[in-house]
Amino acid sequence: EHRPVPLQQTFIGVTAHTKDRFQREKKMDDVCYEIVTDALRQGHQVMVFVHSRKGTGTTAKALAERAAMEGELERLFIGEEGENDAHIKYQERAEKSRNRELSEHFRNGMGIHHAGMLRNDRKLSEQMFNDGAIKVLCCTATLAWGINLPAHTVIIKGTDVYMPEKGTNVDLSILDVQQIFGRAGRPQFDTSGDATLITSHDAMARYLDKLVRATPIESNFIKQLADHMNAEVVAGTVTNIQEAIEWIRYTYLHVRMCKNPLAYGISPVQIESDPTLRGRSRELAVDAARVLDERKMVRYNPDSGNLAVTNLGRVASHFYIRNESVATFNELLEKKASPSDADLCHVMCCADEFENIRVRAEELDEVDKLKKEACPIKTLAPVEEFSGKANVLLQAYISRARINSFTLISDTNYIASNAGRVSRALFEMCLKN
């Protein structure tokens, strides 16, 4: 693979003689500090990637404390007086920011960037780093995927990423590692780049192995197959199971199933008896049709294999509503013949579209306060659940209540941008049924 700018890749495995997570974190902070200061001495900027919003602030704080202890904060991070004009230029804007953490780290010549910050603050951090006002930026992986912000040196601190679906930490994807490493040494900006991965000693061997062997991109289409098949039925391109099978055989999912059948639960015996995987495609199409039929989104006739569109399916496709949400709507609305405003608000906030609204312990006090002061309609779910939190934030948005927490502001913006679509879909479903 051709790369116009040479990239030096370093993998560091931290050995911990203790199972104490804080001790491991401290070791990683120490290693990270050495790499950061080495790059700063050479006059380069550094991006440090961590895997939680809170981690951006704690990493920047740990670096600042160590630099102050070593007496290098002024010289390396901030720049001697009169040296860093860009830092002076942005001083007033950083101090005016509502985000105290941002202005505090700016004073130490560092910045933070994550999805929980306000858009203006994120943009300010990007501009300050781009113009050299800050020399170190601690950020999450969203920066690597979304924004073209290059740096000479890139560090990934730790590889444990929390997966809410599994309720545990998993390894950072090798694709994410390569994407983050790609930030270092960009053409037109640099003639070389440095990328370092700091992980545990056990995980280092796994990453080196994955880096040497090319990792194919597998398909996740099966998880969303029912939704996409419903869209095809509504569009009229799929009218029976036979056409659904042909449609599946044109997808990347089918290509990967043929190349790597074991990853999709296809046994060697099945491959022998069905080398073209037509039988497996039929299974997938029939399973998706049954799910959609059960949720009243299509009408499926098992004898003829015909698929007919319904009003529910048409509305779901038009407003991009997931089939799980439709199932939830059906279930909750069947219980109430004449739902109240509180019931309808609850039904809407139970939509699968809001399931990624995570409840964080540090936000509970403010959410409870908003529930008491800004919610004229009763919330039928506890705020510890995503539907309860979504309900409170939606009512707070409509009531124009002042929200202080930046993560809650970010969640409220997400809810506000999706609530119109979901509520319109719910209205159409009720109207047509």
Secondary structure, 3 states (H helix, E strand, C coil): CCCCCCEEEEEEEECCCCCCHHHHHHHHHHHHHHHHHHHHHCCCCEEEECCCHHHHHHHHHHHHHHHHHHCCHHHHHHCCCCCCHHHHHHHHHHHHCCCHHHHHHHHCCEEEECCCCCHHHHHHHHHHHHCCCCCEEEECCHHHHHCCCCECEEEEECCEEEECCCCEEEECCHHHHHHHHCCECCCCCCCCEEEEEEEEHHHHHHHHHHHHCCCCCCCCHHHHHHHHHHHHHHHCCCCEHHHHHHHHCCCHHHHHHHHCHHHHCCCHHHHHHCCCCHHHHHHHHHHHHHHHHHCCCEEECCCCCEEEECHHHHHHHHCCCCHHHHHHHHHHHHHCCCCCHHHHHHHHHCCHHHCCCCCCHHHHHHHHHHHHHHCCCCCCCCCCCHHHHHHHHHHHHHCCCCCCCHHHHHHHHHHHHHHHHHHHHHHHHHHHC
